[in-house]
Amino acid sequence: MSPLKAFRIVAIAEAVSWTGLLIGMFFKYVVVKDEIGVQVMGPIHGIAFIAFVMVTLRVGLDQKWSKKQLGLGLLSSIPPLFTVVFDVYAEKAGLLGDSWSDDAVETAQG
């Protein structure tokens, strides 16, 4: 799987889980005062958030992002749906390659 594909999958998953959590919070606090949406989506979003941070670090280091680019990538996980915005930016800026660096391939092969 390419860095582009790995990053895109996790960015979208994080954004979708954020949306689900926001919907769950809306129902909890506004509509039915029931916590089930937050109880279900909270852990899912937590896992997606951690996965996004890990993949961002892995891809950013592998693709030799600047500290600013890496920081922006990590910060994009905080506002809802910004992971997708950063994904679009990163692709247009050429930050997401079609292959991993030679160092990553050698490390993976042992």
CORCOR-V644466 format. One line per field, one symbol per residue. phi: phi as a letter, one per 20 degrees, with the letter a starting at -180 (. if undefined). psi: psi as a letter, one per 30 degrees, with the letter a starting at -180 (. if undefined). burial: + if it has 24 or more other ideal C-beta (glycine too) atoms within 12 Angstrom, else -. Layout:
phi->???
psi->???
burial->???
This chain:
phi->.fggfffffffffffffffffffgffffededldegfffefgfffgffffffffffffffffelfffffffffffffefgmfffffgfgfffemedfebffgffffffen
psi->kleeeeeeeeeeeeeeeeeeeeeeeeeefedfhkgeeeeefeeeeeeeeeeeeeeeeeeeeeghlleeeeeeeefffekkgfeeeeeeeeeefgfjlfllleeeeeeef.
burial->--++-+++++++++++++-++-+++-----------++--+---+--++-+++-++-++++++-+---++-+++-++----+++-++--+----+++--+----------
